[in-house]
Amino acid sequence: MNIRNVAIILNRELKSYISSFTVYIVIIMFLLMTGYFFYNLTATFSIVSFQAQSDPMLAKQYQLLNINETVIRPLFGAIGIILLLMTPLLTMRLLAEEKKTGTIELLLTFPVNDVDVVLGKYLACLVVVLAMILLTVTYPILLVVLGEPEVVPIGTGYLGLVLLGAAAISLGIFTSSLTENQIVSASLSFAILFFFWFLSYSVQLVSAGLGQFLGYLSINEHIESMSKGVVDSTDIIYYLCFIVLFLFLTLRSLETKRWR
Amino acid sequence: MIEVENLTKEYGEFRAVDNISFTVEKGEILGFLGPNGAGKTTVMRILTCFFPPTKGKVMVAGYNCFEDSLNVRKRIGYLPQRVPLYEDMKVSDYLRFVAAIKGTPGKEVNRKAAKIMDDCGLSDVSNKLISAISGGYRQRVGIAQALVNDPEVLVLDEPTVGLDPKQIKEIRTLIKELAGKHTVILSTHILPEVSILCGRVIIINKGKVVAEDRPENLATESAQRMLLRINGNAQTIEEELSRVGGIKGVEREQASGDANGFIVVLEDEKQGRQGVQAMIERNRFELVEMRLLEVSLEDIFIKLVTKEEA
């Protein structure tokens, strides 16, 4: 690995993102959808708060008046899922486009290791996703200004979102390495991400041991606990393993392309 | 500079390159000639380490393409066939990117990119997006990116395809200037290009080398043909022509105006020419046109391939 080469690739990919229309559309859609969730959650929260003033039992019954429980946790859940919806649209072009246009032939004959190419592209996409996530910080800031939420779960929740996004990108770059068709790449990403997401629905259906295992494999279970303010090393290890696994598979996939 | 030994490349069952060996000396321009699908691009992709060979050894500048690919790639500039470039980048940005990725130190990147744009005549379009420039400029950007770090070896896959005659001439001049300083391998299916540019030519067909020689020698080896346009009775002329020595055969060509056209296949060029001239003078025919036809790749090719099969 050569840091300079990674930086050069990253720089080029970022410029390419900035000059493309897709990124802006994706960011706008992302903010509209997350904003919609944020609005609904806070509006519901304030209406229930008003009702609770005249009916104290209501609040107690549903534990509704904790802003962390009623707004922040579901908000992070929603942002996480919308993030899973958006990242394949950002990753699909990373390698598939180079294959389609043939630029990969030059890229892979430049004096750079495959690993530098993959890392540069991966990090460029990560920068875009980080920017996207950063833009949602306005929601919790509003909450902090207007209400009194606990701050720690907000921080850990964001850590979870970043890890989730980083994992989704690694899967996306892998599916992009499999095909020269961007739509196929995005569809594969969606399918695999949603498989990892839906694993959490099977937890109750199988035996306890297996259920725990499936829960651990599920991509969004880990962000759940983080948005409660709990950072467990197993959660972080899960995401890191996920990222390393798919980056490794991407490298292998590039290599087999050369052999064929 | 380049040594290729018993190179074989198979795509599944299909054998694209079959046991090819050749060497290229430093400073030489080698032409790689062959019809489409002959395996030219495959050989070039192996040389540039895009993929490894199935069998055989390839050495570039003393490094093995497979085991020491990074060292080979540092010393090679490559222009792929369809000139794949990043369409969303400006010409200057793109060349800066290539200069940097090929290991130019940070401070020199701007200077090198500016110099290569100057050398390749790209200064006018330096601020345009690659998607917005014409085919000729694209080709030049392709050559510029191959040359930017002053590589020892240049691999150019059909560098003049799809250009207009003026651009072809410019690109050929550019390539010709590279001889001596750089070792160049270029592929083409245009014979005149080879005779203008290359010191040596390798003809391949179906993955095999069918000939390797200097372009002049290849041309003389093949049968020469001459076009004649003569005013007069076609029948008589044809009979007279067939009696001239040094001529293998006569074919009728389309007449233009009053003149009858003939293609004469020469066995001995000098004898044939003189014989035809004498014949025309003797019969007092009116000569409209007489010229040697350029030997086409097809002729040489068909000859070489049929020779092989026979």
Interface residues (C-beta under 8 A of the other chain):
Chain A: N5 I8 I9 N11 R12 K15 S16 S19 S20 T101 G102 T103 I104 E105 L106 L108 T109 F110 P111 V112 N113 R258 W259 R260
Chain B: Y11 R45 T48 C49 F50 F51 P52 L70 R73 K74 I76 Y78 P80 R82 P84 L85 Y86 E87 D88 M89 D93 F97 V98 A100 I101 K102 G103 Q145
